[in-house]
Amino acid sequence: MQVSYTLDQYNSGRTVVGEAITQLAKDDPRIWLLTPDIGWGCNDFKAAHPERFIDTGIAEQCVVGVSAGLALEGNIPFIIGMMPFMSMRALEQVRTDLCYPNLPVRIIANYSGLTGNGGSTHYAMEDMALFSSLVNMTVCAPADPNQLKQIILKSVDWKGPMSIRMDPGKNNAILYPEDVQFEIGKAYAAREGKDITIIACGEMVSEAIKISKALEEKGISVGVVDMFTIKPLDKEAVLKAAAETGRIITWEDHLMNNGLSSAVSDVLTDHCVALKSFKRFGIPQVYPGFGDSQELYHKYGYDGQAVQAYIEALFGKA
């Protein structure tokens, strides 16, 4: 049975992050919160557990190093930061200090993709590719606040380091009821479809659901797979989509190389799957300028309009 998505309720991802970490810390003394001078999501934790809160200042390399030391002592540190700098400026420290010893540090960072209107220096277009290349690293891109909260709460029992990317986190559409359960490393079938499957992550999932509903009225059945864990990728979900529809679209707010699209195509290639069609939607090989994220998605050809037009043309409905 199809879930009825209203897509008209919103929450702040920033608030959810702070509440979830503070909730964990209430009953678990291993939980620490660290930040390189980022204030969002920290205030409640800082007030409740000042002895387990550290602000290193604008020093992403240092916050990773301090987190590694805490984890080596048996703690579970969470870092709240900005993804452009957590994924690039601190990459060596993440690789050597966290991934090499396989420590349970969770990096939760915003301004992923072309969100935030900060220009190319402040867009995290490569983070999933960079973090996915690191041994032992888990990479997540949640689609809504309820899913984000579950990932944070369940990460306590997850082995090794984890990256959780998000948009600015100020006004996020609620897609899923609170009672829907998600499992890290497993995709979620957001919409069933028999003609074509959209495999999406992050903020593109809500757009995919909108398209699926719109095209249903035109007689095109579009499945939507919420691949909120990029690594480890749910290979079974990819193969299931290939078998059921034979046509796949990947959609991400990330460079089309070495992110979700590449991970999905690797699975298909490794299993010698021959599709009727395969199309990537995401950031091309450009350094975008300033602009609202929706304007940039349109400019670079991966907004909802572009994806819907492609599907309509594919099925002769344009």
Phi and psi restraints in degrees (value plus and minus 20) as a CYANA .aco file:
   2 GLN   PHI     -90.4   -50.4
   2 GLN   PSI     119.9   159.9
   3 VAL   PHI     -97.7   -57.7
   3 VAL   PSI     119.0   159.0
   4 SER   PHI    -112.4   -72.4
   4 SER   PSI      89.1   129.1
   5 TYR   PHI    -115.7   -75.7
   5 TYR   PSI     106.4   146.4
   6 THR   PHI    -107.3   -67.3
   6 THR   PSI     -56.2   -16.2
   7 LEU   PHI      38.7    78.7
   7 LEU   PSI       5.4    45.4
   8 ASP   PHI    -143.9  -103.9
   8 ASP   PSI      -5.0    35.0
   9 GLN   PHI    -136.3   -96.3
   9 GLN   PSI     123.0   163.0
  10 TYR   PHI    -153.7  -113.7
  10 TYR   PSI     136.9   176.9
  11 ASN   PHI    -170.1  -130.1
  11 ASN   PSI     144.4   184.4
  12 SER   PHI    -113.1   -73.1
  12 SER   PSI      98.7   138.7
  13 GLY   PHI     -80.1   -40.1
  13 GLY   PSI     -53.4   -13.4
  14 ARG   PHI     -81.7   -41.7
  14 ARG   PSI     -64.8   -24.8
  15 THR   PHI     -84.0   -44.0
  15 THR   PSI     -63.0   -23.0
  16 VAL   PHI     -80.4   -40.4
  16 VAL   PSI     -62.7   -22.7
  17 VAL   PHI     -80.1   -40.1
  17 VAL   PSI     -70.1   -30.1
  18 GLY   PHI     -81.6   -41.6
  18 GLY   PSI     -63.3   -23.3
  19 GLU   PHI     -84.3   -44.3
  19 GLU   PSI     -61.4   -21.4
  20 ALA   PHI     -86.4   -46.4
  20 ALA   PSI     -64.1   -24.1
  21 ILE   PHI     -88.1   -48.1
  21 ILE   PSI     -59.7   -19.7
  22 THR   PHI     -84.6   -44.6
  22 THR   PSI     -59.1   -19.1
  23 GLN   PHI     -81.0   -41.0
  23 GLN   PSI     -64.4   -24.4
  24 LEU   PHI     -81.9   -41.9
  24 LEU   PSI     -63.4   -23.4
  25 ALA   PHI     -87.4   -47.4
  25 ALA   PSI     -43.7    -3.7
  26 LYS   PHI     -78.5   -38.5
  26 LYS   PSI     -59.9   -19.9
  27 ASP   PHI    -133.7   -93.7
  27 ASP   PSI     -18.7    21.3
  28 ASP   PHI    -152.8  -112.8
  28 ASP   PSI      84.3   124.3
  29 PRO   PHI     -88.9   -48.9
  29 PRO   PSI     -26.1    13.9
  30 ARG   PHI     -99.0   -59.0
  30 ARG   PSI     -34.9     5.1
  31 ILE   PHI    -100.6   -60.6
  31 ILE   PSI     103.5   143.5
  32 TRP   PHI    -141.4  -101.4
  32 TRP   PSI     134.2   174.2
  33 LEU   PHI    -145.4  -105.4
  33 LEU   PSI     108.4   148.4
  34 LEU   PHI    -148.8  -108.8
  34 LEU   PSI     133.9   173.9
  35 THR   PHI    -173.2  -133.2
  35 THR   PSI     123.8   163.8
  36 PRO   PHI    -111.6   -71.6
  36 PRO   PSI      46.8    86.8
  37 ASP   PHI      48.8    88.8
  37 ASP   PSI      15.2    55.2
  38 ILE   PHI    -130.5   -90.5
  38 ILE   PSI     104.4   144.4
  39 GLY   PHI    -107.7   -67.7
  39 GLY   PSI     -46.7    -6.7
  40 TRP   PHI     -85.5   -45.5
  40 TRP   PSI     120.7   160.7
  41 GLY   PHI      57.0    97.0
  41 GLY   PSI     -19.7    20.3
  42 CYS   PHI    -122.4   -82.4
  42 CYS   PSI     -42.5    -2.5
  43 ASN   PHI     -81.7   -41.7
  43 ASN   PSI     -66.0   -26.0
  44 ASP   PHI     -84.5   -44.5
  44 ASP   PSI     -62.0   -22.0
  45 PHE   PHI     -84.7   -44.7
  45 PHE   PSI     -65.0   -25.0
  46 LYS   PHI     -79.7   -39.7
  46 LYS   PSI     -59.5   -19.5
  47 ALA   PHI     -90.3   -50.3
  47 ALA   PSI     -58.7   -18.7
  48 ALA   PHI    -102.3   -62.3
  48 ALA   PSI     -53.4   -13.4
  49 HIS   PHI    -158.3  -118.3
  49 HIS   PSI      41.4    81.4
  50 PRO   PHI     -80.4   -40.4
  50 PRO   PSI     -46.3    -6.3
  51 GLU   PHI     -94.2   -54.2
  51 GLU   PSI     -32.3     7.7
  52 ARG   PHI    -137.8   -97.8
  52 ARG   PSI       3.7    43.7
  53 PHE   PHI    -139.7   -99.7
  53 PHE   PSI     111.4   151.4
  54 ILE   PHI    -154.0  -114.0
  54 ILE   PSI     107.3   147.3
  55 ASP   PHI    -131.6   -91.6
  55 ASP   PSI      93.4   133.4
  56 THR   PHI    -104.5   -64.5
  56 THR   PSI     -23.4    16.6
  57 GLY   PHI      60.2   100.2
  57 GLY   PSI    -195.9  -155.9
  58 ILE   PHI     -93.5   -53.5
  58 ILE   PSI      60.6   100.6
  59 ALA   PHI    -174.1  -134.1
  59 ALA   PSI      57.9    97.9
  60 GLU   PHI     -81.5   -41.5
  60 GLU   PSI     -57.7   -17.7
  61 GLN   PHI     -81.2   -41.2
  61 GLN   PSI     -60.3   -20.3
  62 CYS   PHI     -88.5   -48.5
  62 CYS   PSI     -60.5   -20.5
  63 VAL   PHI     -85.5   -45.5
  63 VAL   PSI     -52.1   -12.1
  64 VAL   PHI     -89.2   -49.2
  64 VAL   PSI     -63.9   -23.9
  65 GLY   PHI     -82.2   -42.2
  65 GLY   PSI     -63.3   -23.3
  66 VAL   PHI     -84.9   -44.9
  66 VAL   PSI     -60.9   -20.9
  67 SER   PHI     -81.7   -41.7
  67 SER   PSI     -59.3   -19.3
  68 ALA   PHI     -82.2   -42.2
  68 ALA   PSI     -62.4   -22.4
  69 GLY   PHI     -81.8   -41.8
  69 GLY   PSI     -62.2   -22.2
  70 LEU   PHI     -85.0   -45.0
  70 LEU   PSI     -60.4   -20.4
  71 ALA   PHI     -86.5   -46.5
  71 ALA   PSI     -55.9   -15.9
  72 LEU   PHI     -83.8   -43.8
  72 LEU   PSI     -42.3    -2.3
  73 GLU   PHI    -111.1   -71.1
  73 GLU   PSI     -11.2    28.8
  74 GLY   PHI      77.3   117.3
  74 GLY   PSI     -10.4    29.6
  75 ASN   PHI    -115.1   -75.1
  75 ASN   PSI     149.9   189.9
  76 ILE   PHI    -142.2  -102.2
  76 ILE   PSI      72.7   112.7
  77 PRO   PHI    -103.3   -63.3
  77 PRO   PSI     120.9   160.9
  78 PHE   PHI    -131.0   -91.0
  78 PHE   PSI     117.2   157.2
  79 ILE   PHI    -134.0   -94.0
  79 ILE   PSI     109.0   149.0
  80 ILE   PHI    -127.3   -87.3
  80 ILE   PSI     101.8   141.8
  81 GLY   PHI    -172.8  -132.8
  81 GLY   PSI    -186.0  -146.0
  82 MET   PHI    -125.5   -85.5
  82 MET   PSI     107.9   147.9
  83 MET   PHI     -80.8   -40.8
  83 MET   PSI     -56.1   -16.1
  84 PRO   PHI     -76.0   -36.0
  84 PRO   PSI     -55.1   -15.1
  85 PHE   PHI    -114.7   -74.7
  85 PHE   PSI     -51.6   -11.6
  86 MET   PHI     -88.6   -48.6
  86 MET   PSI     -51.0   -11.0
  87 SER   PHI    -111.3   -71.3
  87 SER   PSI     -39.4     0.6
  88 MET   PHI    -137.2   -97.2
  88 MET   PSI     -73.2   -33.2
  89 ARG   PHI     -83.4   -43.4
  89 ARG   PSI     -55.5   -15.5
  90 ALA   PHI    -124.8   -84.8
  90 ALA   PSI      -3.1    36.9
  91 LEU   PHI     -81.1   -41.1
  91 LEU   PSI     -62.4   -22.4
  92 GLU   PHI     -82.4   -42.4
  92 GLU   PSI     -62.5   -22.5
  93 GLN   PHI     -87.5   -47.5
  93 GLN   PSI     -58.0   -18.0
  94 VAL   PHI     -81.9   -41.9
  94 VAL   PSI     -65.3   -25.3
  95 ARG   PHI     -82.8   -42.8
  95 ARG   PSI     -70.8   -30.8
  96 THR   PHI    -106.6   -66.6
  96 THR   PSI     -59.6   -19.6
  97 ASP   PHI    -103.6   -63.6
  97 ASP   PSI     -51.7   -11.7
  98 LEU   PHI    -125.9   -85.9
  98 LEU   PSI     -71.2   -31.2
  99 CYS   PHI     -94.9   -54.9
  99 CYS   PSI     -60.7   -20.7
 100 TYR   PHI     -79.4   -39.4
 100 TYR   PSI     -68.6   -28.6
 101 PRO   PHI    -106.5   -66.5
 101 PRO   PSI     -18.6    21.4
 102 ASN   PHI      37.7    77.7
 102 ASN   PSI      36.9    76.9
 103 LEU   PHI    -113.7   -73.7
 103 LEU   PSI     126.5   166.5
 104 PRO   PHI    -102.3   -62.3
 104 PRO   PSI      45.7    85.7
 105 VAL   PHI    -124.7   -84.7
 105 VAL   PSI     112.8   152.8
 106 ARG   PHI    -129.3   -89.3
 106 ARG   PSI     100.7   140.7
 107 ILE   PHI    -119.5   -79.5
 107 ILE   PSI      91.3   131.3
 108 ILE   PHI    -129.4   -89.4
 108 ILE   PSI      95.7   135.7
 109 ALA   PHI    -160.0  -120.0
 109 ALA   PSI     122.2   162.2
 110 ASN   PHI    -124.7   -84.7
 110 ASN   PSI    -193.2  -153.2
 111 TYR   PHI      43.5    83.5
 111 TYR   PSI      19.9    59.9
 112 SER   PHI     -98.3   -58.3
 112 SER   PSI     135.5   175.5
 113 GLY   PHI      39.9    79.9
 113 GLY   PSI    -162.6  -122.6
 114 LEU   PHI    -119.9   -79.9
 114 LEU   PSI      11.2    51.2
 115 THR   PHI    -109.9   -69.9
 115 THR   PSI     138.0   178.0
 116 GLY   PHI      78.2   118.2
 116 GLY   PSI     -33.8     6.2
 117 ASN   PHI      33.3    73.3
 117 ASN   PSI      22.5    62.5
 118 GLY   PHI    -124.1   -84.1
 118 GLY   PSI     -20.1    19.9
 119 GLY   PHI      61.0   101.0
 119 GLY   PSI     153.2   193.2
 120 SER   PHI     -80.3   -40.3
 120 SER   PSI     -49.8    -9.8
 121 THR   PHI     -89.2   -49.2
 121 THR   PSI     -40.6    -0.6
 122 HIS   PHI    -134.8   -94.8
 122 HIS   PSI      -6.1    33.9
 123 TYR   PHI    -119.5   -79.5
 123 TYR   PSI     110.6   150.6
 124 ALA   PHI    -114.6   -74.6
 124 ALA   PSI      68.4   108.4
 125 MET   PHI    -114.4   -74.4
 125 MET   PSI     -34.7     5.3
 126 GLU   PHI    -137.1   -97.1
 126 GLU   PSI     -20.3    19.7
 127 ASP   PHI     -82.0   -42.0
 127 ASP   PSI     -61.8   -21.8
 128 MET   PHI     -86.4   -46.4
 128 MET   PSI     -56.8   -16.8
 129 ALA   PHI     -85.9   -45.9
 129 ALA   PSI     -66.1   -26.1
 130 LEU   PHI     -84.8   -44.8
 130 LEU   PSI     -70.0   -30.0
 131 PHE   PHI     -89.3   -49.3
 131 PHE   PSI     -54.2   -14.2
 132 SER   PHI     -86.0   -46.0
 132 SER   PSI     -45.0    -5.0
 133 SER   PHI     -97.6   -57.6
 133 SER   PSI     -31.5     8.5
 134 LEU   PHI    -107.8   -67.8
 134 LEU   PSI     112.0   152.0
 135 VAL   PHI     -81.1   -41.1
 135 VAL   PSI     117.0   157.0
 136 ASN   PHI      58.3    98.3
 136 ASN   PSI     -28.1    11.9
 137 MET   PHI    -102.6   -62.6
 137 MET   PSI     114.7   154.7
 138 THR   PHI    -121.1   -81.1
 138 THR   PSI     117.7   157.7
 139 VAL   PHI    -143.7  -103.7
 139 VAL   PSI     102.0   142.0
 140 CYS   PHI    -143.0  -103.0
 140 CYS   PSI     125.8   165.8
 141 ALA   PHI    -157.7  -117.7
 141 ALA   PSI      59.9    99.9
 142 PRO   PHI     -84.5   -44.5
 142 PRO   PSI     133.7   173.7
 143 ALA   PHI    -119.8   -79.8
 143 ALA   PSI     -41.5    -1.5
 144 ASP   PHI    -172.2  -132.2
 144 ASP   PSI     147.8   187.8
 145 PRO   PHI     -80.0   -40.0
 145 PRO   PSI     -58.5   -18.5
 146 ASN   PHI     -85.7   -45.7
 146 ASN   PSI     -59.7   -19.7
 147 GLN   PHI     -87.2   -47.2
 147 GLN   PSI     -61.2   -21.2
 148 LEU   PHI     -78.2   -38.2
 148 LEU   PSI     -65.7   -25.7
 149 LYS   PHI     -82.3   -42.3
 149 LYS   PSI     -63.7   -23.7
 150 GLN   PHI     -82.2   -42.2
 150 GLN   PSI     -60.9   -20.9
 151 ILE   PHI     -80.4   -40.4
 151 ILE   PSI     -64.6   -24.6
 152 ILE   PHI     -82.5   -42.5
 152 ILE   PSI     -67.6   -27.6
 153 LEU   PHI     -84.6   -44.6
 153 LEU   PSI     -61.0   -21.0
 154 LYS   PHI     -99.1   -59.1
 154 LYS   PSI     -35.0     5.0
 155 SER   PHI     -87.2   -47.2
 155 SER   PSI     -39.4     0.6
 156 VAL   PHI     -78.5   -38.5
 156 VAL   PSI     -54.2   -14.2
 157 ASP   PHI    -117.9   -77.9
 157 ASP   PSI     -10.1    29.9
 158 TRP   PHI    -116.7   -76.7
 158 TRP   PSI     113.7   153.7
 159 LYS   PHI     -98.4   -58.4
 159 LYS   PSI     118.6   158.6
 160 GLY   PHI      65.3   105.3
 160 GLY   PSI     158.8   198.8
 161 PRO   PHI     -94.6   -54.6
 161 PRO   PSI     136.8   176.8
 162 MET   PHI    -164.2  -124.2
 162 MET   PSI     120.0   160.0
 163 SER   PHI    -131.6   -91.6
 163 SER   PSI     111.6   151.6
 164 ILE   PHI    -145.0  -105.0
 164 ILE   PSI      91.5   131.5
 165 ARG   PHI    -115.5   -75.5
 165 ARG   PSI     131.5   171.5
 166 MET   PHI    -173.3  -133.3
 166 MET   PSI     144.4   184.4
 167 ASP   PHI     -96.8   -56.8
 167 ASP   PSI    -187.9  -147.9
 168 PRO   PHI     -73.4   -33.4
 168 PRO   PSI     -44.9    -4.9
 169 GLY   PHI      60.1   100.1
 169 GLY   PSI       6.0    46.0
 170 LYS   PHI    -118.7   -78.7
 170 LYS   PSI     -49.8    -9.8
 171 ASN   PHI    -172.2  -132.2
 171 ASN   PSI      64.6   104.6
 172 ASN   PHI    -126.9   -86.9
 172 ASN   PSI     111.9   151.9
 173 ALA   PHI     -86.9   -46.9
 173 ALA   PSI     116.5   156.5
 174 ILE   PHI    -109.2   -69.2
 174 ILE   PSI      95.0   135.0
 175 LEU   PHI    -114.0   -74.0
 175 LEU   PSI     -59.9   -19.9
 176 TYR   PHI    -135.7   -95.7
 176 TYR   PSI     121.1   161.1
 177 PRO   PHI     -82.6   -42.6
 177 PRO   PSI     136.3   176.3
 178 GLU   PHI     -83.7   -43.7
 178 GLU   PSI     -43.9    -3.9
 179 ASP   PHI    -105.1   -65.1
 179 ASP   PSI     -24.7    15.3
 180 VAL   PHI     -91.8   -51.8
 180 VAL   PSI     110.2   150.2
 181 GLN   PHI    -122.3   -82.3
 181 GLN   PSI     116.4   156.4
 182 PHE   PHI    -139.2   -99.2
 182 PHE   PSI     128.0   168.0
 183 GLU   PHI    -141.5  -101.5
 183 GLU   PSI     103.4   143.4
 184 ILE   PHI     -77.1   -37.1
 184 ILE   PSI     110.5   150.5
 185 GLY   PHI      72.9   112.9
 185 GLY   PSI     -23.7    16.3
 186 LYS   PHI    -143.5  -103.5
 186 LYS   PSI     113.6   153.6
 187 ALA   PHI     -91.7   -51.7
 187 ALA   PSI     141.6   181.6
 188 TYR   PHI    -138.2   -98.2
 188 TYR   PSI     106.8   146.8
 189 ALA   PHI     -99.5   -59.5
 189 ALA   PSI      75.8   115.8
 190 ALA   PHI     -95.7   -55.7
 190 ALA   PSI     -54.3   -14.3
 191 ARG   PHI    -164.7  -124.7
 191 ARG   PSI     117.6   157.6
 192 GLU   PHI    -105.6   -65.6
 192 GLU   PSI     126.6   166.6
 193 GLY   PHI    -178.5  -138.5
 193 GLY   PSI     135.3   175.3
 194 LYS   PHI    -137.3   -97.3
 194 LYS   PSI     -31.2     8.8
 195 ASP   PHI    -118.8   -78.8
 195 ASP   PSI     -60.4   -20.4
 196 ILE   PHI    -177.9  -137.9
 196 ILE   PSI     130.2   170.2
 197 THR   PHI    -139.5   -99.5
 197 THR   PSI     111.5   151.5
 198 ILE   PHI    -119.2   -79.2
 198 ILE   PSI     100.4   140.4
 199 ILE   PHI    -122.8   -82.8
 199 ILE   PSI      92.6   132.6
 200 ALA   PHI    -150.2  -110.2
 200 ALA   PSI     147.6   187.6
 201 CYS   PHI    -165.0  -125.0
 201 CYS   PSI     141.1   181.1
 202 GLY   PHI      41.1    81.1
 202 GLY   PSI    -162.8  -122.8
 203 GLU   PHI     -86.4   -46.4
 203 GLU   PSI     -33.6     6.4
 204 MET   PHI     -96.1   -56.1
 204 MET   PSI     -35.6     4.4
 205 VAL   PHI     -85.7   -45.7
 205 VAL   PSI     -64.4   -24.4
 206 SER   PHI     -82.6   -42.6
 206 SER   PSI     -57.7   -17.7
 207 GLU   PHI     -85.7   -45.7
 207 GLU   PSI     -59.2   -19.2
 208 ALA   PHI     -84.5   -44.5
 208 ALA   PSI     -58.9   -18.9
 209 ILE   PHI     -84.3   -44.3
 209 ILE   PSI     -61.7   -21.7
 210 LYS   PHI     -79.8   -39.8
 210 LYS   PSI     -65.1   -25.1
 211 ILE   PHI     -84.2   -44.2
 211 ILE   PSI     -62.3   -22.3
 212 SER   PHI     -78.6   -38.6
 212 SER   PSI     -62.8   -22.8
 213 LYS   PHI     -88.0   -48.0
 213 LYS   PSI     -59.6   -19.6
 214 ALA   PHI     -87.7   -47.7
 214 ALA   PSI     -61.8   -21.8
 215 LEU   PHI     -95.8   -55.8
 215 LEU   PSI     -41.6    -1.6
 216 GLU   PHI     -79.2   -39.2
 216 GLU   PSI     -56.0   -16.0
 217 GLU   PHI     -90.1   -50.1
 217 GLU   PSI     -39.0     1.0
 218 LYS   PHI    -119.6   -79.6
 218 LYS   PSI     -11.5    28.5
 219 GLY   PHI      64.9   104.9
 219 GLY   PSI      -3.9    36.1
 220 ILE   PHI    -131.0   -91.0
 220 ILE   PSI     101.6   141.6
 221 SER   PHI    -113.8   -73.8
 221 SER   PSI      90.8   130.8
 222 VAL   PHI    -132.1   -92.1
 222 VAL   PSI      97.8   137.8
 223 GLY   PHI    -104.2   -64.2
 223 GLY   PSI     127.9   167.9
 224 VAL   PHI    -145.5  -105.5
 224 VAL   PSI     101.5   141.5
 225 VAL   PHI    -128.9   -88.9
 225 VAL   PSI      99.3   139.3
 226 ASP   PHI    -106.1   -66.1
 226 ASP   PSI      78.6   118.6
 227 MET   PHI    -112.8   -72.8
 227 MET   PSI      51.4    91.4
 228 PHE   PHI     -95.4   -55.4
 228 PHE   PSI     -33.8     6.2
 229 THR   PHI    -127.8   -87.8
 229 THR   PSI      93.7   133.7
 230 ILE   PHI    -103.2   -63.2
 230 ILE   PSI     -54.7   -14.7
 231 LYS   PHI    -163.8  -123.8
 231 LYS   PSI     103.6   143.6
 232 PRO   PHI     -92.8   -52.8
 232 PRO   PSI     113.3   153.3
 233 LEU   PHI     -95.2   -55.2
 233 LEU   PSI     123.3   163.3
 234 ASP   PHI     -99.1   -59.1
 234 ASP   PSI      70.6   110.6
 235 LYS   PHI     -83.0   -43.0
 235 LYS   PSI     -58.5   -18.5
 236 GLU   PHI     -80.9   -40.9
 236 GLU   PSI     -57.6   -17.6
 237 ALA   PHI     -86.9   -46.9
 237 ALA   PSI     -58.3   -18.3
 238 VAL   PHI     -84.9   -44.9
 238 VAL   PSI     -66.9   -26.9
 239 LEU   PHI     -86.3   -46.3
 239 LEU   PSI     -55.5   -15.5
 240 LYS   PHI     -84.1   -44.1
 240 LYS   PSI     -63.8   -23.8
 241 ALA   PHI     -83.1   -43.1
 241 ALA   PSI     -61.3   -21.3
 242 ALA   PHI     -82.8   -42.8
 242 ALA   PSI     -61.1   -21.1
 243 ALA   PHI     -91.0   -51.0
 243 ALA   PSI     -56.4   -16.4
 244 GLU   PHI     -99.9   -59.9
 244 GLU   PSI     -57.2   -17.2
 245 THR   PHI    -138.0   -98.0
 245 THR   PSI     -48.8    -8.8
 246 GLY   PHI      53.4    93.4
 246 GLY   PSI     -20.5    19.5
 247 ARG   PHI    -154.3  -114.3
 247 ARG   PSI     111.0   151.0
 248 ILE   PHI    -153.3  -113.3
 248 ILE   PSI     117.5   157.5
 249 ILE   PHI    -137.1   -97.1
 249 ILE   PSI     115.0   155.0
 250 THR   PHI    -127.9   -87.9
 250 THR   PSI     123.0   163.0
 251 TRP   PHI    -164.4  -124.4
 251 TRP   PSI     100.0   140.0
 252 GLU   PHI    -170.0  -130.0
 252 GLU   PSI     130.0   170.0
 253 ASP   PHI    -113.3   -73.3
 253 ASP   PSI      50.6    90.6
 254 HIS   PHI    -184.2  -144.2
 254 HIS   PSI     140.4   180.4
 255 LEU   PHI     -73.8   -33.8
 255 LEU   PSI     120.1   160.1
 256 MET   PHI     -89.4   -49.4
 256 MET   PSI     -35.2     4.8
 257 ASN   PHI    -112.6   -72.6
 257 ASN   PSI     108.5   148.5
 258 ASN   PHI      52.9    92.9
 258 ASN   PSI      -6.5    33.5
 259 GLY   PHI    -129.1   -89.1
 259 GLY   PSI    -154.8  -114.8
 260 LEU   PHI     -81.2   -41.2
 260 LEU   PSI     -66.1   -26.1
 261 SER   PHI     -78.2   -38.2
 261 SER   PSI     -66.1   -26.1
 262 SER   PHI     -86.0   -46.0
 262 SER   PSI     -58.7   -18.7
 263 ALA   PHI     -83.1   -43.1
 263 ALA   PSI     -63.0   -23.0
 264 VAL   PHI     -86.2   -46.2
 264 VAL   PSI     -64.9   -24.9
 265 SER   PHI     -86.1   -46.1
 265 SER   PSI     -51.5   -11.5
 266 ASP   PHI     -81.2   -41.2
 266 ASP   PSI     -63.3   -23.3
 267 VAL   PHI     -82.2   -42.2
 267 VAL   PSI     -65.5   -25.5
 268 LEU   PHI     -83.4   -43.4
 268 LEU   PSI     -61.5   -21.5
 269 THR   PHI     -87.1   -47.1
 269 THR   PSI     -64.7   -24.7
 270 ASP   PHI     -81.5   -41.5
 270 ASP   PSI     -48.9    -8.9
 271 HIS   PHI    -122.5   -82.5
 271 HIS   PSI      -8.0    32.0
 272 CYS   PHI      33.4    73.4
 272 CYS   PSI      22.8    62.8
 273 VAL   PHI    -107.0   -67.0
 273 VAL   PSI     106.0   146.0
 274 ALA   PHI    -123.0   -83.0
 274 ALA   PSI      93.5   133.5
 275 LEU   PHI    -113.5   -73.5
 275 LEU   PSI     141.4   181.4
 276 LYS   PHI     -94.4   -54.4
 276 LYS   PSI     -53.8   -13.8
 277 SER   PHI    -179.3  -139.3
 277 SER   PSI     130.3   170.3
 278 PHE   PHI    -166.5  -126.5
 278 PHE   PSI     107.9   147.9
 279 LYS   PHI    -159.6  -119.6
 279 LYS   PSI     112.0   152.0
 280 ARG   PHI    -117.0   -77.0
 280 ARG   PSI     118.6   158.6
 281 PHE   PHI    -147.2  -107.2
 281 PHE   PSI     106.5   146.5
 282 GLY   PHI     155.0   195.0
 282 GLY   PSI    -183.3  -143.3
 283 ILE   PHI     -97.6   -57.6
 283 ILE   PSI     106.8   146.8
 284 PRO   PHI     -95.5   -55.5
 284 PRO   PSI    -198.9  -158.9
 285 GLN   PHI     -98.3   -58.3
 285 GLN   PSI      53.1    93.1
 286 VAL   PHI    -159.7  -119.7
 286 VAL   PSI     141.4   181.4
 287 TYR   PHI    -125.9   -85.9
 287 TYR   PSI      81.0   121.0
 288 PRO   PHI     -89.8   -49.8
 288 PRO   PSI     134.4   174.4
 289 GLY   PHI    -109.6   -69.6
 289 GLY   PSI    -179.9  -139.9
 290 PHE   PHI     -96.9   -56.9
 290 PHE   PSI     133.1   173.1
 291 GLY   PHI     138.7   178.7
 291 GLY   PSI     140.4   180.4
 292 ASP   PHI     -82.3   -42.3
 292 ASP   PSI     124.2   164.2
 293 SER   PHI     -78.5   -38.5
 293 SER   PSI     -62.3   -22.3
 294 GLN   PHI     -83.9   -43.9
 294 GLN   PSI     -56.9   -16.9
 295 GLU   PHI     -84.6   -44.6
 295 GLU   PSI     -60.1   -20.1
 296 LEU   PHI     -91.3   -51.3
 296 LEU   PSI     -58.1   -18.1
 297 TYR   PHI     -78.0   -38.0
 297 TYR   PSI     -61.9   -21.9
 298 HIS   PHI     -88.1   -48.1
 298 HIS   PSI     -64.2   -24.2
 299 LYS   PHI     -78.7   -38.7
 299 LYS   PSI     -59.8   -19.8
 300 TYR   PHI    -120.1   -80.1
 300 TYR   PSI      -7.3    32.7
 301 GLY   PHI      57.0    97.0
 301 GLY   PSI       9.1    49.1
 302 TYR   PHI    -157.2  -117.2
 302 TYR   PSI      14.3    54.3
 303 ASP   PHI    -109.0   -69.0
 303 ASP   PSI     158.6   198.6
 304 GLY   PHI     -80.0   -40.0
 304 GLY   PSI     -57.4   -17.4
 305 GLN   PHI     -80.3   -40.3
 305 GLN   PSI     -63.2   -23.2
 306 ALA   PHI     -86.7   -46.7
 306 ALA   PSI     -62.7   -22.7
 307 VAL   PHI     -87.1   -47.1
 307 VAL   PSI     -63.7   -23.7
 308 GLN   PHI     -84.6   -44.6
 308 GLN   PSI     -61.6   -21.6
 309 ALA   PHI     -81.8   -41.8
 309 ALA   PSI     -59.5   -19.5
 310 TYR   PHI     -82.3   -42.3
 310 TYR   PSI     -65.6   -25.6
 311 ILE   PHI     -86.4   -46.4
 311 ILE   PSI     -63.0   -23.0
 312 GLU   PHI     -80.6   -40.6
 312 GLU   PSI     -61.7   -21.7
 313 ALA   PHI     -86.3   -46.3
 313 ALA   PSI     -57.7   -17.7
 314 LEU   PHI     -82.1   -42.1
 314 LEU   PSI     -53.9   -13.9
 315 PHE   PHI    -125.9   -85.9
 315 PHE   PSI      -6.4    33.6
 316 GLY   PHI      48.2    88.2
 316 GLY   PSI      10.4    50.4
 317 LYS   PHI    -129.0   -89.0
 317 LYS   PSI     -14.9    25.1
